[in-house]
Amino acid sequence: MFLQSLQFSLSVTLPTILMLLLGIVLRRRRMLDDHFCHVASKLVFNIALPALLFINIVKQPADYSSQIWLVGAGFLSTFIIYFSSEWLAIRYIRDKSYRGIFVQGIFRGNSGILGLALCINAYGAMATVPASVYTACITLLFNVLAVITLTNSLSTGKLSLPRMVKSLMTNPLIIGIVLGLIVSKFDIPLPRSILRTGDYLANIALPIALICAGASLDFKQLKRFKNNQENQTQANSIVWWASFGRLIVSPLLTIFIGKFILNLDPMPLGILFLMSSTPVASASYAMVRNFGGDATASANIIAVTMLGYMFTSSFGIFILKQLQWI
């Protein structure tokens, strides 16, 4: 049982870790640079990843209402983590501009890329539909909560509901999933050439995304902050506490809710853990920079959680497999 659990854990996390390491090596050998990663990431986010979600949903029709408990567990845990983080930020973080960075660093996981990759590694094609539905719903929630917390923390203006709705409706991942659901629901026939093209795009989505994620990971960003000593100490503290919340607190709470409150079956519980154990989404850095916040602090949280997740997710999968929960 021990060896089976260890083998399962490695089979799930090792492929993604190796792809991330490949990206790091290629960057060090100067076969990849910032320009390539920027362009390739745009290609993945806007075209390849939506195609992957669309094709998986179209080719594997399912009863999407059966995913309501999986999605419900994700929503419930995210809301608890979000409001708890907001309370902690207001109570303990004196500099208001760092509160949104801290909160987003805890609740916003990288479900769209790393989460999907882990789920497919763990359960194969049968996990793509529930994982895709979960990703669509949780991505909506992440974007809404991120806009709210960063606006409250970094903006002097008020929340713009039309702007938020437009941002969500133009999100390529959400568009790909919604189109896939429509085609699947109404059994709309698609030409073989369209499906083949979608397969080509889908097949490059996760490998390129993981390589670029590794190539973009710069641990030199874990540097001193160019502020006064008090702000530097606070920023460093926020990075480490947010990383602890993302890698330890979030998965533990999510598993507790999924297992003991909603009593999920093994595969949905496994998907829930794999999604919640991911590092902070890279989009959090872009949003903080766009809002005029401390982008270095946000980048440091991404770097720490990306490194830490390689160990925490593997260990978590091993323990859950030993308990026969997943």
HELIX and SHEET records of a PDB file:
HELIX    1   1 PHE A    2  ARG A   28  1                                  27    
HELIX    2   2 ASP A   34  LEU A   43  1                                  10    
HELIX    3   3 VAL A   44  ALA A   48  3                                   5    
HELIX    4   4 LEU A   49  LYS A   59  1                                  11    
HELIX    5   5 TYR A   64  GLN A   67  5                                   4    
HELIX    6   6 ILE A   68  TYR A   92  1                                  25    
HELIX    7   7 LYS A   96  TYR A   98  5                                   3    
HELIX    8   8 ARG A   99  PHE A  107  1                                   9    
HELIX    9   9 SER A  111  GLY A  115  3                                   5    
HELIX   10  10 LEU A  116  TYR A  123  1                                   8    
HELIX   11  11 GLY A  124  ALA A  127  5                                   4    
HELIX   12  12 THR A  128  LEU A  154  1                                  27    
HELIX   13  13 LEU A  161  MET A  169  1                                   9    
HELIX   14  14 PRO A  172  LYS A  185  1                                  14    
HELIX   15  15 ARG A  192  SER A  216  1                                  25    
HELIX   16  16 PHE A  219  GLN A  221  5                                   3    
HELIX   17  17 GLN A  229  PHE A  244  1                                  16    
HELIX   18  18 GLY A  245  VAL A  249  3                                   5    
HELIX   19  19 SER A  250  PHE A  256  1                                   7    
HELIX   20  20 ILE A  257  ILE A  261  3                                   5    
HELIX   21  21 PRO A  266  SER A  276  1                                  11    
HELIX   22  22 ALA A  283  PHE A  291  1                                   9    
HELIX   23  23 ALA A  295  GLN A  322  1                                  28    
END                                                                             
